[in-house]
Amino acid sequence: MSRTILAAAVAIALAGALGGCSAFQIQDSYGNRYGGWYEHGDQYRYQLAVCERETGAVSIAPAERPGYMRQCMWRHGVPRDNTTSAAGT
């Protein structure tokens, strides 16, 4: 019985550790993610709001918007190595 409880506790802790990374990231409407373990994405909320408005205001083809959004975030101070590109871009 105690082995079952221990195994369940380990499984829950492991799932929390693996899923915890997403707690430190924010995502834009195009699928790009910003933030990580050391620089949490919450500190980029202002840049995300500014770039979402800017990207929506310019006339860019929908396929190019994820890249434009990343460029905008980088221009506003988000480090390039703290960005995960959207799938397929």
PDB file of N, CA, C and O in Angstrom:
ATOM      1  N   MET A   1       0.819  -1.189   0.000  1.00  0.00           N
ATOM      2  CA  MET A   1       0.000   0.000   0.000  1.00  0.00           C
ATOM      3  C   MET A   1       0.869   1.262   0.000  1.00  0.00           C
ATOM      4  O   MET A   1       0.580   2.214  -0.726  1.00  0.00           O
ATOM      5  N   SER A   2       1.913   1.272   0.798  1.00  0.00           N
ATOM      6  CA  SER A   2       2.760   2.463   0.869  1.00  0.00           C
ATOM      7  C   SER A   2       3.540   2.677  -0.425  1.00  0.00           C
ATOM      8  O   SER A   2       3.834   3.816  -0.786  1.00  0.00           O
ATOM      9  N   ARG A   3       3.879   1.593  -1.129  1.00  0.00           N
ATOM     10  CA  ARG A   3       4.567   1.737  -2.415  1.00  0.00           C
ATOM     11  C   ARG A   3       3.653   2.394  -3.444  1.00  0.00           C
ATOM     12  O   ARG A   3       4.107   3.189  -4.267  1.00  0.00           O
ATOM     13  N   THR A   4       2.381   2.063  -3.395  1.00  0.00           N
ATOM     14  CA  THR A   4       1.419   2.661  -4.313  1.00  0.00           C
ATOM     15  C   THR A   4       1.291   4.158  -4.048  1.00  0.00           C
ATOM     16  O   THR A   4       1.249   4.955  -4.985  1.00  0.00           O
ATOM     17  N   ILE A   5       1.231   4.529  -2.807  1.00  0.00           N
ATOM     18  CA  ILE A   5       1.129   5.947  -2.447  1.00  0.00           C
ATOM     19  C   ILE A   5       2.410   6.681  -2.854  1.00  0.00           C
ATOM     20  O   ILE A   5       2.349   7.792  -3.381  1.00  0.00           O
ATOM     21  N   LEU A   6       3.555   6.067  -2.613  1.00  0.00           N
ATOM     22  CA  LEU A   6       4.830   6.681  -2.994  1.00  0.00           C
ATOM     23  C   LEU A   6       4.927   6.831  -4.506  1.00  0.00           C
ATOM     24  O   LEU A   6       5.365   7.871  -4.997  1.00  0.00           O
ATOM     25  N   ALA A   7       4.523   5.803  -5.248  1.00  0.00           N
ATOM     26  CA  ALA A   7       4.560   5.880  -6.713  1.00  0.00           C
ATOM     27  C   ALA A   7       3.624   6.971  -7.229  1.00  0.00           C
ATOM     28  O   ALA A   7       3.958   7.689  -8.171  1.00  0.00           O
ATOM     29  N   ALA A   8       2.457   7.089  -6.610  1.00  0.00           N
ATOM     30  CA  ALA A   8       1.514   8.137  -7.019  1.00  0.00           C
ATOM     31  C   ALA A   8       2.080   9.518  -6.711  1.00  0.00           C
ATOM     32  O   ALA A   8       1.926  10.437  -7.514  1.00  0.00           O
ATOM     33  N   ALA A   9       2.722   9.676  -5.576  1.00  0.00           N
ATOM     34  CA  ALA A   9       3.313  10.965  -5.207  1.00  0.00           C
ATOM     35  C   ALA A   9       4.435  11.342  -6.171  1.00  0.00           C
ATOM     36  O   ALA A   9       4.549  12.501  -6.570  1.00  0.00           O
ATOM     37  N   VAL A  10       5.251  10.382  -6.539  1.00  0.00           N
ATOM     38  CA  VAL A  10       6.340  10.638  -7.488  1.00  0.00           C
ATOM     39  C   VAL A  10       5.770  11.013  -8.852  1.00  0.00           C
ATOM     40  O   VAL A  10       6.267  11.935  -9.499  1.00  0.00           O
ATOM     41  N   ALA A  11       4.738  10.310  -9.292  1.00  0.00           N
ATOM     42  CA  ALA A  11       4.116  10.612 -10.582  1.00  0.00           C
ATOM     43  C   ALA A  11       3.517  12.014 -10.596  1.00  0.00           C
ATOM     44  O   ALA A  11       3.648  12.733 -11.587  1.00  0.00           O
ATOM     45  N   ILE A  12       2.873  12.400  -9.522  1.00  0.00           N
ATOM     46  CA  ILE A  12       2.284  13.748  -9.441  1.00  0.00           C
ATOM     47  C   ILE A  12       3.381  14.810  -9.442  1.00  0.00           C
ATOM     48  O   ILE A  12       3.252  15.832 -10.116  1.00  0.00           O
ATOM     49  N   ALA A  13       4.444  14.579  -8.704  1.00  0.00           N
ATOM     50  CA  ALA A  13       5.551  15.540  -8.664  1.00  0.00           C
ATOM     51  C   ALA A  13       6.222  15.664 -10.033  1.00  0.00           C
ATOM     52  O   ALA A  13       6.567  16.765 -10.462  1.00  0.00           O
ATOM     53  N   LEU A  14       6.402  14.536 -10.712  1.00  0.00           N
ATOM     54  CA  LEU A  14       7.020  14.558 -12.036  1.00  0.00           C
ATOM     55  C   LEU A  14       6.144  15.289 -13.048  1.00  0.00           C
ATOM     56  O   LEU A  14       6.646  16.069 -13.858  1.00  0.00           O
ATOM     57  N   ALA A  15       4.839  15.039 -13.001  1.00  0.00           N
ATOM     58  CA  ALA A  15       3.920  15.733 -13.908  1.00  0.00           C
ATOM     59  C   ALA A  15       3.920  17.232 -13.634  1.00  0.00           C
ATOM     60  O   ALA A  15       3.867  18.031 -14.569  1.00  0.00           O
ATOM     61  N   GLY A  16       3.979  17.616 -12.382  1.00  0.00           N
ATOM     62  CA  GLY A  16       4.042  19.037 -12.038  1.00  0.00           C
ATOM     63  C   GLY A  16       5.319  19.691 -12.517  1.00  0.00           C
ATOM     64  O   GLY A  16       5.302  20.829 -12.986  1.00  0.00           O
ATOM     65  N   ALA A  17       6.432  18.976 -12.402  1.00  0.00           N
ATOM     66  CA  ALA A  17       7.713  19.524 -12.854  1.00  0.00           C
ATOM     67  C   ALA A  17       7.745  19.681 -14.366  1.00  0.00           C
ATOM     68  O   ALA A  17       8.252  20.682 -14.873  1.00  0.00           O
ATOM     69  N   LEU A  18       7.213  18.707 -15.089  1.00  0.00           N
ATOM     70  CA  LEU A  18       7.209  18.790 -16.548  1.00  0.00           C
ATOM     71  C   LEU A  18       6.229  19.839 -17.054  1.00  0.00           C
ATOM     72  O   LEU A  18       6.516  20.524 -18.035  1.00  0.00           O
ATOM     73  N   GLY A  19       5.108  19.973 -16.418  1.00  0.00           N
ATOM     74  CA  GLY A  19       4.127  20.965 -16.833  1.00  0.00           C
ATOM     75  C   GLY A  19       4.420  22.354 -16.306  1.00  0.00           C
ATOM     76  O   GLY A  19       3.823  23.330 -16.760  1.00  0.00           O
ATOM     77  N   GLY A  20       5.329  22.453 -15.357  1.00  0.00           N
ATOM     78  CA  GLY A  20       5.636  23.741 -14.744  1.00  0.00           C
ATOM     79  C   GLY A  20       6.260  24.738 -15.693  1.00  0.00           C
ATOM     80  O   GLY A  20       6.158  25.944 -15.471  1.00  0.00           O
ATOM     81  N   CYS A  21       6.901  24.267 -16.742  1.00  0.00           N
ATOM     82  CA  CYS A  21       7.542  25.168 -17.685  1.00  0.00           C
ATOM     83  C   CYS A  21       6.526  26.095 -18.338  1.00  0.00           C
ATOM     84  O   CYS A  21       6.822  27.265 -18.580  1.00  0.00           O
ATOM     85  N   SER A  22       5.347  25.592 -18.623  1.00  0.00           N
ATOM     86  CA  SER A  22       4.334  26.432 -19.251  1.00  0.00           C
ATOM     87  C   SER A  22       3.830  27.514 -18.302  1.00  0.00           C
ATOM     88  O   SER A  22       3.268  28.513 -18.752  1.00  0.00           O
ATOM     89  N   ALA A  23       4.019  27.334 -17.011  1.00  0.00           N
ATOM     90  CA  ALA A  23       3.601  28.346 -16.047  1.00  0.00           C
ATOM     91  C   ALA A  23       4.504  29.574 -16.117  1.00  0.00           C
ATOM     92  O   ALA A  23       4.126  30.645 -15.643  1.00  0.00           O
ATOM     93  N   PHE A  24       5.681  29.433 -16.696  1.00  0.00           N
ATOM     94  CA  PHE A  24       6.633  30.535 -16.781  1.00  0.00           C
ATOM     95  C   PHE A  24       6.628  31.211 -18.142  1.00  0.00           C
ATOM     96  O   PHE A  24       7.402  32.140 -18.371  1.00  0.00           O
ATOM     97  N   GLN A  25       5.769  30.762 -19.046  1.00  0.00           N
ATOM     98  CA  GLN A  25       5.735  31.308 -20.397  1.00  0.00           C
ATOM     99  C   GLN A  25       4.404  31.988 -20.677  1.00  0.00           C
ATOM    100  O   GLN A  25       3.379  31.653 -20.084  1.00  0.00           O
ATOM    101  N   ILE A  26       4.441  32.950 -21.595  1.00  0.00           N
ATOM    102  CA  ILE A  26       3.211  33.523 -22.132  1.00  0.00           C
ATOM    103  C   ILE A  26       3.204  33.223 -23.620  1.00  0.00           C
ATOM    104  O   ILE A  26       4.253  32.982 -24.216  1.00  0.00           O
ATOM    105  N   GLN A  27       2.030  33.238 -24.214  1.00  0.00           N
ATOM    106  CA  GLN A  27       1.903  32.907 -25.630  1.00  0.00           C
ATOM    107  C   GLN A  27       1.112  33.992 -26.328  1.00  0.00           C
ATOM    108  O   GLN A  27       0.118  34.487 -25.798  1.00  0.00           O
ATOM    109  N   ASP A  28       1.561  34.364 -27.531  1.00  0.00           N
ATOM    110  CA  ASP A  28       0.806  35.337 -28.312  1.00  0.00           C
ATOM    111  C   ASP A  28      -0.267  34.624 -29.120  1.00  0.00           C
ATOM    112  O   ASP A  28      -0.364  33.397 -29.087  1.00  0.00           O
ATOM    113  N   SER A  29      -1.058  35.377 -29.832  1.00  0.00           N
ATOM    114  CA  SER A  29      -2.174  34.796 -30.576  1.00  0.00           C
ATOM    115  C   SER A  29      -1.721  34.037 -31.820  1.00  0.00           C
ATOM    116  O   SER A  29      -2.546  33.425 -32.498  1.00  0.00           O
ATOM    117  N   TYR A  30      -0.431  34.066 -32.132  1.00  0.00           N
ATOM    118  CA  TYR A  30       0.102  33.372 -33.303  1.00  0.00           C
ATOM    119  C   TYR A  30       0.833  32.089 -32.931  1.00  0.00           C
ATOM    120  O   TYR A  30       1.315  31.384 -33.818  1.00  0.00           O
ATOM    121  N   GLY A  31       0.929  31.771 -31.652  1.00  0.00           N
ATOM    122  CA  GLY A  31       1.550  30.529 -31.202  1.00  0.00           C
ATOM    123  C   GLY A  31       2.974  30.649 -30.706  1.00  0.00           C
ATOM    124  O   GLY A  31       3.540  29.659 -30.242  1.00  0.00           O
ATOM    125  N   ASN A  32       3.575  31.826 -30.788  1.00  0.00           N
ATOM    126  CA  ASN A  32       4.923  32.021 -30.253  1.00  0.00           C
ATOM    127  C   ASN A  32       4.847  32.056 -28.726  1.00  0.00           C
ATOM    128  O   ASN A  32       3.875  32.551 -28.157  1.00  0.00           O
ATOM    129  N   ARG A  33       5.875  31.530 -28.074  1.00  0.00           N
ATOM    130  CA  ARG A  33       5.937  31.541 -26.609  1.00  0.00           C
ATOM    131  C   ARG A  33       7.150  32.348 -26.161  1.00  0.00           C
ATOM    132  O   ARG A  33       8.195  32.337 -26.810  1.00  0.00           O
ATOM    133  N   TYR A  34       6.993  33.042 -25.047  1.00  0.00           N
ATOM    134  CA  TYR A  34       8.053  33.893 -24.508  1.00  0.00           C
ATOM    135  C   TYR A  34       8.223  33.584 -23.036  1.00  0.00           C
ATOM    136  O   TYR A  34       7.246  33.410 -22.307  1.00  0.00           O
ATOM    137  N   GLY A  35       9.480  33.517 -22.601  1.00  0.00           N
ATOM    138  CA  GLY A  35       9.769  33.257 -21.202  1.00  0.00           C
ATOM    139  C   GLY A  35      10.419  31.904 -21.014  1.00  0.00           C
ATOM    140  O   GLY A  35      10.553  31.130 -21.963  1.00  0.00           O
ATOM    141  N   GLY A  36      10.820  31.623 -19.797  1.00  0.00           N
ATOM    142  CA  GLY A  36      11.474  30.371 -19.463  1.00  0.00           C
ATOM    143  C   GLY A  36      11.666  30.271 -17.964  1.00  0.00           C
ATOM    144  O   GLY A  36      11.035  30.997 -17.196  1.00  0.00           O
ATOM    145  N   TRP A  37      12.541  29.365 -17.551  1.00  0.00           N
ATOM    146  CA  TRP A  37      12.759  29.141 -16.121  1.00  0.00           C
ATOM    147  C   TRP A  37      13.350  30.357 -15.427  1.00  0.00           C
ATOM    148  O   TRP A  37      12.972  30.670 -14.298  1.00  0.00           O
ATOM    149  N   TYR A  38      14.272  31.046 -16.088  1.00  0.00           N
ATOM    150  CA  TYR A  38      14.996  32.130 -15.428  1.00  0.00           C
ATOM    151  C   TYR A  38      14.416  33.508 -15.704  1.00  0.00           C
ATOM    152  O   TYR A  38      14.513  34.400 -14.861  1.00  0.00           O
ATOM    153  N   GLU A  39      13.826  33.691 -16.856  1.00  0.00           N
ATOM    154  CA  GLU A  39      13.176  34.960 -17.198  1.00  0.00           C
ATOM    155  C   GLU A  39      11.724  34.638 -17.511  1.00  0.00           C
ATOM    156  O   GLU A  39      11.391  34.256 -18.633  1.00  0.00           O
ATOM    157  N   HIS A  40      10.871  34.792 -16.525  1.00  0.00           N
ATOM    158  CA  HIS A  40       9.473  34.419 -16.667  1.00  0.00           C
ATOM    159  C   HIS A  40       8.772  35.296 -17.690  1.00  0.00           C
ATOM    160  O   HIS A  40       9.053  36.490 -17.795  1.00  0.00           O
ATOM    161  N   GLY A  41       7.868  34.704 -18.436  1.00  0.00           N
ATOM    162  CA  GLY A  41       7.144  35.412 -19.473  1.00  0.00           C
ATOM    163  C   GLY A  41       6.256  36.523 -18.954  1.00  0.00           C
ATOM    164  O   GLY A  41       5.917  37.439 -19.702  1.00  0.00           O
ATOM    165  N   ASP A  42       5.869  36.462 -17.681  1.00  0.00           N
ATOM    166  CA  ASP A  42       5.012  37.510 -17.127  1.00  0.00           C
ATOM    167  C   ASP A  42       5.640  38.897 -17.233  1.00  0.00           C
ATOM    168  O   ASP A  42       4.927  39.898 -17.297  1.00  0.00           O
ATOM    169  N   GLN A  43       6.947  38.957 -17.252  1.00  0.00           N
ATOM    170  CA  GLN A  43       7.598  40.266 -17.340  1.00  0.00           C
ATOM    171  C   GLN A  43       7.495  40.858 -18.743  1.00  0.00           C
ATOM    172  O   GLN A  43       7.887  42.006 -18.955  1.00  0.00           O
ATOM    173  N   TYR A  44       6.977  40.098 -19.701  1.00  0.00           N
ATOM    174  CA  TYR A  44       6.834  40.579 -21.073  1.00  0.00           C
ATOM    175  C   TYR A  44       5.391  40.910 -21.426  1.00  0.00           C
ATOM    176  O   TYR A  44       5.085  41.062 -22.609  1.00  0.00           O
ATOM    177  N   ARG A  45       4.502  41.028 -20.466  1.00  0.00           N
ATOM    178  CA  ARG A  45       3.088  41.299 -20.753  1.00  0.00           C
ATOM    179  C   ARG A  45       2.906  42.640 -21.476  1.00  0.00           C
ATOM    180  O   ARG A  45       2.090  42.734 -22.393  1.00  0.00           O
ATOM    181  N   TYR A  46       3.641  43.662 -21.083  1.00  0.00           N
ATOM    182  CA  TYR A  46       3.521  44.968 -21.735  1.00  0.00           C
ATOM    183  C   TYR A  46       3.948  44.871 -23.200  1.00  0.00           C
ATOM    184  O   TYR A  46       3.248  45.365 -24.084  1.00  0.00           O
ATOM    185  N   GLN A  47       5.096  44.234 -23.461  1.00  0.00           N
ATOM    186  CA  GLN A  47       5.569  44.079 -24.833  1.00  0.00           C
ATOM    187  C   GLN A  47       4.577  43.269 -25.661  1.00  0.00           C
ATOM    188  O   GLN A  47       4.343  43.574 -26.831  1.00  0.00           O
ATOM    189  N   LEU A  48       4.000  42.248 -25.058  1.00  0.00           N
ATOM    190  CA  LEU A  48       3.028  41.418 -25.769  1.00  0.00           C
ATOM    191  C   LEU A  48       1.817  42.246 -26.178  1.00  0.00           C
ATOM    192  O   LEU A  48       1.345  42.129 -27.309  1.00  0.00           O
ATOM    193  N   ALA A  49       1.311  43.074 -25.281  1.00  0.00           N
ATOM    194  CA  ALA A  49       0.144  43.900 -25.606  1.00  0.00           C
ATOM    195  C   ALA A  49       0.468  44.903 -26.708  1.00  0.00           C
ATOM    196  O   ALA A  49      -0.328  45.093 -27.628  1.00  0.00           O
ATOM    197  N   VAL A  50       1.631  45.544 -26.621  1.00  0.00           N
ATOM    198  CA  VAL A  50       2.036  46.525 -27.634  1.00  0.00           C
ATOM    199  C   VAL A  50       2.174  45.854 -28.997  1.00  0.00           C
ATOM    200  O   VAL A  50       1.687  46.372 -30.001  1.00  0.00           O
ATOM    201  N   CYS A  51       2.838  44.704 -29.028  1.00  0.00           N
ATOM    202  CA  CYS A  51       3.086  44.025 -30.301  1.00  0.00           C
ATOM    203  C   CYS A  51       1.824  43.403 -30.880  1.00  0.00           C
ATOM    204  O   CYS A  51       1.683  43.335 -32.101  1.00  0.00           O
ATOM    205  N   GLU A  52       0.912  42.951 -30.045  1.00  0.00           N
ATOM    206  CA  GLU A  52      -0.362  42.430 -30.552  1.00  0.00           C
ATOM    207  C   GLU A  52      -1.114  43.544 -31.283  1.00  0.00           C
ATOM    208  O   GLU A  52      -1.661  43.322 -32.363  1.00  0.00           O
ATOM    209  N   ARG A  53      -1.140  44.742 -30.692  1.00  0.00           N
ATOM    210  CA  ARG A  53      -1.812  45.882 -31.339  1.00  0.00           C
ATOM    211  C   ARG A  53      -1.092  46.266 -32.622  1.00  0.00           C
ATOM    212  O   ARG A  53      -1.727  46.508 -33.648  1.00  0.00           O
ATOM    213  N   GLU A  54       0.236  46.322 -32.563  1.00  0.00           N
ATOM    214  CA  GLU A  54       1.010  46.727 -33.742  1.00  0.00           C
ATOM    215  C   GLU A  54       0.847  45.718 -34.881  1.00  0.00           C
ATOM    216  O   GLU A  54       0.672  46.107 -36.036  1.00  0.00           O
ATOM    217  N   THR A  55       0.902  44.441 -34.560  1.00  0.00           N
ATOM    218  CA  THR A  55       0.783  43.405 -35.587  1.00  0.00           C
ATOM    219  C   THR A  55      -0.609  43.403 -36.202  1.00  0.00           C
ATOM    220  O   THR A  55      -0.754  43.162 -37.401  1.00  0.00           O
ATOM    221  N   GLY A  56      -1.627  43.667 -35.405  1.00  0.00           N
ATOM    222  CA  GLY A  56      -2.987  43.725 -35.923  1.00  0.00           C
ATOM    223  C   GLY A  56      -3.249  44.956 -36.765  1.00  0.00           C
ATOM    224  O   GLY A  56      -4.138  44.945 -37.616  1.00  0.00           O
ATOM    225  N   ALA A  57      -2.483  46.027 -36.539  1.00  0.00           N
ATOM    226  CA  ALA A  57      -2.712  47.291 -37.229  1.00  0.00           C
ATOM    227  C   ALA A  57      -2.045  47.370 -38.601  1.00  0.00           C
ATOM    228  O   ALA A  57      -2.486  48.133 -39.460  1.00  0.00           O
ATOM    229  N   VAL A  58      -1.001  46.598 -38.808  1.00  0.00           N
ATOM    230  CA  VAL A  58      -0.294  46.661 -40.096  1.00  0.00           C
ATOM    231  C   VAL A  58      -0.882  45.648 -41.064  1.00  0.00           C
ATOM    232  O   VAL A  58      -1.474  44.647 -40.662  1.00  0.00           O
ATOM    233  N   SER A  59      -0.707  45.928 -42.336  1.00  0.00           N
ATOM    234  CA  SER A  59      -1.238  45.002 -43.345  1.00  0.00           C
ATOM    235  C   SER A  59      -0.142  44.026 -43.749  1.00  0.00           C
ATOM    236  O   SER A  59       0.698  44.318 -44.601  1.00  0.00           O
ATOM    237  N   ILE A  60      -0.174  42.860 -43.111  1.00  0.00           N
ATOM    238  CA  ILE A  60       0.801  41.802 -43.373  1.00  0.00           C
ATOM    239  C   ILE A  60       0.017  40.537 -43.682  1.00  0.00           C
ATOM    240  O   ILE A  60      -1.045  40.302 -43.106  1.00  0.00           O
ATOM    241  N   ALA A  61       0.538  39.728 -44.586  1.00  0.00           N
ATOM    242  CA  ALA A  61      -0.107  38.456 -44.905  1.00  0.00           C
ATOM    243  C   ALA A  61      -0.176  37.590 -43.641  1.00  0.00           C
ATOM    244  O   ALA A  61       0.777  37.566 -42.862  1.00  0.00           O
ATOM    245  N   PRO A  62      -1.269  36.891 -43.431  1.00  0.00           N
ATOM    246  CA  PRO A  62      -1.420  36.071 -42.221  1.00  0.00           C
ATOM    247  C   PRO A  62      -0.277  35.085 -41.978  1.00  0.00           C
ATOM    248  O   PRO A  62       0.075  34.822 -40.828  1.00  0.00           O
ATOM    249  N   ALA A  63       0.298  34.543 -43.034  1.00  0.00           N
ATOM    250  CA  ALA A  63       1.393  33.583 -42.874  1.00  0.00           C
ATOM    251  C   ALA A  63       2.661  34.235 -42.319  1.00  0.00           C
ATOM    252  O   ALA A  63       3.497  33.554 -41.726  1.00  0.00           O
ATOM    253  N   GLU A  64       2.807  35.542 -42.508  1.00  0.00           N
ATOM    254  CA  GLU A  64       3.998  36.249 -42.051  1.00  0.00           C
ATOM    255  C   GLU A  64       3.832  36.872 -40.669  1.00  0.00           C
ATOM    256  O   GLU A  64       4.801  37.384 -40.107  1.00  0.00           O
ATOM    257  N   ARG A  65       2.638  36.839 -40.117  1.00  0.00           N
ATOM    258  CA  ARG A  65       2.387  37.485 -38.831  1.00  0.00           C
ATOM    259  C   ARG A  65       3.156  36.879 -37.651  1.00  0.00           C
ATOM    260  O   ARG A  65       3.620  37.642 -36.804  1.00  0.00           O
ATOM    261  N   PRO A  66       3.320  35.548 -37.545  1.00  0.00           N
ATOM    262  CA  PRO A  66       4.109  35.037 -36.414  1.00  0.00           C
ATOM    263  C   PRO A  66       5.540  35.571 -36.406  1.00  0.00           C
ATOM    264  O   PRO A  66       6.058  35.933 -35.350  1.00  0.00           O
ATOM    265  N   GLY A  67       6.175  35.621 -37.560  1.00  0.00           N
ATOM    266  CA  GLY A  67       7.534  36.159 -37.642  1.00  0.00           C
ATOM    267  C   GLY A  67       7.582  37.644 -37.327  1.00  0.00           C
ATOM    268  O   GLY A  67       8.499  38.109 -36.650  1.00  0.00           O
ATOM    269  N   TYR A  68       6.593  38.394 -37.819  1.00  0.00           N
ATOM    270  CA  TYR A  68       6.542  39.827 -37.528  1.00  0.00           C
ATOM    271  C   TYR A  68       6.354  40.049 -36.030  1.00  0.00           C
ATOM    272  O   TYR A  68       6.947  40.963 -35.455  1.00  0.00           O
ATOM    273  N   MET A  69       5.533  39.217 -35.401  1.00  0.00           N
ATOM    274  CA  MET A  69       5.303  39.336 -33.966  1.00  0.00           C
ATOM    275  C   MET A  69       6.592  39.085 -33.187  1.00  0.00           C
ATOM    276  O   MET A  69       6.899  39.817 -32.246  1.00  0.00           O
ATOM    277  N   ARG A  70       7.344  38.063 -33.569  1.00  0.00           N
ATOM    278  CA  ARG A  70       8.623  37.795 -32.898  1.00  0.00           C
ATOM    279  C   ARG A  70       9.572  38.974 -33.067  1.00  0.00           C
ATOM    280  O   ARG A  70      10.220  39.392 -32.107  1.00  0.00           O
ATOM    281  N   GLN A  71       9.661  39.523 -34.302  1.00  0.00           N
ATOM    282  CA  GLN A  71      10.534  40.681 -34.539  1.00  0.00           C
ATOM    283  C   GLN A  71      10.127  41.856 -33.655  1.00  0.00           C
ATOM    284  O   GLN A  71      10.978  42.538 -33.085  1.00  0.00           O
ATOM    285  N   CYS A  72       8.836  42.085 -33.545  1.00  0.00           N
ATOM    286  CA  CYS A  72       8.349  43.187 -32.714  1.00  0.00           C
ATOM    287  C   CYS A  72       8.743  42.970 -31.254  1.00  0.00           C
ATOM    288  O   CYS A  72       9.210  43.896 -30.590  1.00  0.00           O
ATOM    289  N   MET A  73       8.554  41.753 -30.760  1.00  0.00           N
ATOM    290  CA  MET A  73       8.909  41.469 -29.365  1.00  0.00           C
ATOM    291  C   MET A  73      10.400  41.684 -29.144  1.00  0.00           C
ATOM    292  O   MET A  73      10.798  42.229 -28.115  1.00  0.00           O
ATOM    293  N   TRP A  74      11.229  41.263 -30.097  1.00  0.00           N
ATOM    294  CA  TRP A  74      12.666  41.459 -29.965  1.00  0.00           C
ATOM    295  C   TRP A  74      13.020  42.945 -29.979  1.00  0.00           C
ATOM    296  O   TRP A  74      13.893  43.387 -29.231  1.00  0.00           O
ATOM    297  N   ARG A  75      12.335  43.717 -30.838  1.00  0.00           N
ATOM    298  CA  ARG A  75      12.582  45.174 -30.873  1.00  0.00           C
ATOM    299  C   ARG A  75      12.234  45.828 -29.537  1.00  0.00           C
ATOM    300  O   ARG A  75      12.831  46.841 -29.172  1.00  0.00           O
ATOM    301  N   HIS A  76      11.283  45.266 -28.813  1.00  0.00           N
ATOM    302  CA  HIS A  76      10.853  45.848 -27.549  1.00  0.00           C
ATOM    303  C   HIS A  76      11.542  45.222 -26.340  1.00  0.00           C
ATOM    304  O   HIS A  76      11.096  45.407 -25.207  1.00  0.00           O
ATOM    305  N   GLY A  77      12.622  44.487 -26.572  1.00  0.00           N
ATOM    306  CA  GLY A  77      13.466  44.059 -25.469  1.00  0.00           C
ATOM    307  C   GLY A  77      13.358  42.618 -25.015  1.00  0.00           C
ATOM    308  O   GLY A  77      14.004  42.250 -24.034  1.00  0.00           O
ATOM    309  N   VAL A  78      12.584  41.795 -25.670  1.00  0.00           N
ATOM    310  CA  VAL A  78      12.507  40.388 -25.290  1.00  0.00           C
ATOM    311  C   VAL A  78      13.707  39.676 -25.919  1.00  0.00           C
ATOM    312  O   VAL A  78      13.896  39.770 -27.131  1.00  0.00           O
ATOM    313  N   PRO A  79      14.521  38.968 -25.135  1.00  0.00           N
ATOM    314  CA  PRO A  79      15.701  38.306 -25.694  1.00  0.00           C
ATOM    315  C   PRO A  79      15.335  37.234 -26.707  1.00  0.00           C
ATOM    316  O   PRO A  79      14.352  36.513 -26.531  1.00  0.00           O
ATOM    317  N   ARG A  80      16.119  37.132 -27.759  1.00  0.00           N
ATOM    318  CA  ARG A  80      15.872  36.125 -28.804  1.00  0.00           C
ATOM    319  C   ARG A  80      15.952  34.699 -28.247  1.00  0.00           C
ATOM    320  O   ARG A  80      15.204  33.819 -28.672  1.00  0.00           O
ATOM    321  N   ASP A  81      16.856  34.480 -27.305  1.00  0.00           N
ATOM    322  CA  ASP A  81      17.004  33.123 -26.768  1.00  0.00           C
ATOM    323  C   ASP A  81      15.920  32.760 -25.764  1.00  0.00           C
ATOM    324  O   ASP A  81      15.923  31.657 -25.218  1.00  0.00           O
ATOM    325  N   ASN A  82      14.991  33.682 -25.515  1.00  0.00           N
ATOM    326  CA  ASN A  82      13.899  33.438 -24.593  1.00  0.00           C
ATOM    327  C   ASN A  82      12.576  33.324 -25.344  1.00  0.00           C
ATOM    328  O   ASN A  82      11.511  33.583 -24.783  1.00  0.00           O
ATOM    329  N   THR A  83      12.647  32.937 -26.613  1.00  0.00           N
ATOM    330  CA  THR A  83      11.467  32.842 -27.475  1.00  0.00           C
ATOM    331  C   THR A  83      11.399  31.453 -28.109  1.00  0.00           C
ATOM    332  O   THR A  83      12.403  30.923 -28.586  1.00  0.00           O
ATOM    333  N   THR A  84      10.211  30.881 -28.104  1.00  0.00           N
ATOM    334  CA  THR A  84       9.955  29.625 -28.791  1.00  0.00           C
ATOM    335  C   THR A  84       9.020  29.917 -29.952  1.00  0.00           C
ATOM    336  O   THR A  84       7.897  30.376 -29.745  1.00  0.00           O
ATOM    337  N   SER A  85       9.466  29.660 -31.151  1.00  0.00           N
ATOM    338  CA  SER A  85       8.679  29.969 -32.341  1.00  0.00           C
ATOM    339  C   SER A  85       7.438  29.087 -32.420  1.00  0.00           C
ATOM    340  O   SER A  85       7.402  27.972 -31.900  1.00  0.00           O
ATOM    341  N   ALA A  86       6.425  29.630 -33.088  1.00  0.00           N
ATOM    342  CA  ALA A  86       5.198  28.865 -33.345  1.00  0.00           C
ATOM    343  C   ALA A  86       5.530  27.681 -34.232  1.00  0.00           C
ATOM    344  O   ALA A  86       6.459  27.750 -35.036  1.00  0.00           O
ATOM    345  N   ALA A  87       4.790  26.608 -34.097  1.00  0.00           N
ATOM    346  CA  ALA A  87       5.019  25.417 -34.914  1.00  0.00           C
ATOM    347  C   ALA A  87       4.835  25.757 -36.395  1.00  0.00           C
ATOM    348  O   ALA A  87       3.859  26.401 -36.782  1.00  0.00           O
ATOM    349  N   GLY A  88       5.773  25.321 -37.196  1.00  0.00           N
ATOM    350  CA  GLY A  88       5.686  25.537 -38.637  1.00  0.00           C
ATOM    351  C   GLY A  88       6.179  26.882 -39.123  1.00  0.00           C
ATOM    352  O   GLY A  88       6.044  27.197 -40.305  1.00  0.00           O
ATOM    353  N   THR A  89       6.751  27.688 -38.230  1.00  0.00           N
ATOM    354  CA  THR A  89       7.254  28.995 -38.681  1.00  0.00           C
ATOM    355  C   THR A  89       8.746  29.090 -38.475  1.00  0.00           C
ATOM    356  O   THR A  89       9.349  30.115 -38.795  1.00  0.00           O
TER     357      THR A  89
END
